[in-house]
Amino acid sequence: MDNKTFDDFVSRQQRRAEETVPINWEEQRAEFLSYLGLLYSKIESLLEKYVSSGQIQFGYQSIELSEEYIGSYSAKRMNLRIGRQEVGFIPIGTLFLGSKGRVDVIGPAGRAEILLVDRRAAGAMSLVRVTLGIGGKLPVVPRDSDQDIEWEWRIVTRPPERRFIEITQQSIFQLIMEVANG
């Protein structure tokens, strides 16, 4: 490889950096926290029958998250108590490949994930594209999209398939039973 090839590479990278719109990290954090509030509101409404009868109690506690570029910030963790079982909905953050946020659901019998993804995405493989790279390796890069993304929280099925399931009353019941050993 000669210097000219490297010079061209550096110039291309510089032009791309100059064309890139700067990211407002405070706005990203605020948007994630807003979507997190919507998720919790949806869960509360789906469980309303059980909460109003006293069969399920829920509460919130503040936790600290720290993410590159965004820094440290406070978010709410949702805790459900069903009899002696406790299930936590724990926000992990907003900077994830192909998604805009992640919440882990943790109970005594296991863990599950809820991701904030494009509502049209069927599963994890629809969030990325694979391209042939140097040496025949297959790097995974974010999928290009010319459509507007409609962000929606989805339950992620277990590997290897990792499909996205719409959050409905039935799917949230199933998720809670799965992590609480129901």
N, C-alpha and C positions, 0 to 999 in steps of 0.2 A: 504494500500500500504506500502510495506517495503522499507527500504533504498536501497536494492539491485536493485529493479525495477527503482528507481529514478537514481541510479548510472549508470545503463545501458542506461537510457534515455540520461543522460548528456554525456556519452561517445559517443553515436551515433551522437548526435548533434555536438560534437567537431570534430569527424571524417568527417562529412559532411562539416563543415566549412573549414577544412583543404583541402578537395578535391575540393572545389569551386575555380574556376579561378577568380582572382580579376578583377573587372570592371574598365576600363579606362574611367573615367567620362568626361575628356576633349574630348576624341574620340567620346563618345556618343553625347555630345553637338555639336561637329563639324559635325557629321553625320546628326543630326536633322536639323541643319542650311542648310546643303547641300540639303537635301530632301525638305526643305521649299523653297529654291531657284528653285528647279525643279517644284514644285507645281505652284509657281508664273509664271514661264516661260510658263508652259502649259496653265494657265488661259489667259495670254497675247496673246498667239498664237490662242486660241479659240475665243478670242474677237477682233482679229486683224482687221477684216473688219470694226468694229464699232469704234475702236480706230483710225485707219488711216483716217476715214471720219470725225473724230472730234465729233462723237455722244457719245462716252464714253471717259472720261479722267481717267487716273490712276496715282497714285503716291505712294510713300513709305514714311514711317516715322519710325524712330528707337524707339523701346520700350524696357524696361528692364523686363526681366523675372528672377524669382528666384525659384530654385528647390532644394529640399533636395539632398544632395550629390554633385550636379553639382555647386550650388551656383548661384550668379547673373551673368547674361550675357545679351548682347544686341542682339535683333532680329528685323527683319523688319516686319512691318504691311503694308499690301497692301490696298489702298483705291481706290474705283471706284466711279466716279461721272457720273450719268446718268441723265441729266436734273437737276432737283432739288433734286433727290434722291442720297444718299450716302450709299455705302455698304462697310463695312470693313472686311478684312480677317485678323483676329487677332490670332497670334500664342499663344498657351496656354502653351505648353511645350512638353517634350518627355517622362516623366515618368508616363505612364498610363498602367493599367492592360491589357495585350493582344495586345497592340499597341505600336508604336514607336514614336507617336506624335499626337498632336491635334491642329486644327485650328478652331476657331469659326468664323462663318460668320454672321455678325450683320448688320441689316438694320432697317429702321423705323417700319417695320411690324413684326419683329421677329428675331429669331436666329436659326442657323443650325450648324451642326458639320461636319467637314471633319477629318477623322482619317487616320493615316498611319498604315496600317494593311497588313497582309499576303494576297497577291492577290487572294489566293484560298479560303479565308474566305468569307462565304456568309452573315454572320451577327454576331451580338454580341455574341450569344450563341455558335458560333463555335470557339470563342477565349478562352473559359474557359471550365472546366469540373466541375461537381458538385459531391462531395463525401460525404458519410454519416459520420458525425463527432460525437463528444461526445454529448450524450444526444439526439441523433437523429436529430441534427441540420445539415443543409446543407451548409457547407462553400464553397465558390467559390474560386477555385485556378487556376492559369494559366495552360493552356492546355499543356501537354507534346507533343513535336514534335520531330520526328527523321528525319524529312525532312528539307532541307534548306528553310529558309523563303525568299520569294521574296516580299519586301516591296513596297507598292503602296498606293497612296492617294485614298480614297474612301469617297463619300458622305454617311452620315448615315441618314436613314429614321427616322421618328419620332417614339416614343414609342407607343405601347408596342413592336412592332416587331423588330425595329432597324436592318434593313437589310443594306448591303453595296452596293452602286451603283457606277459603274465605272464612272469616270469623262470623259464625252464626251461633245461636243458642246451643244447638247440638254439638258443634265443633268445640265450643268453649267447655261444655260439660265433659266431653271426651278428653280434652287436654287436661283439665283439672283432675279427672279420675286417673289418668295415666301417670301424672307426677305424684299423686297422693296415694297411689296403690289402691284405687277403688275397684 
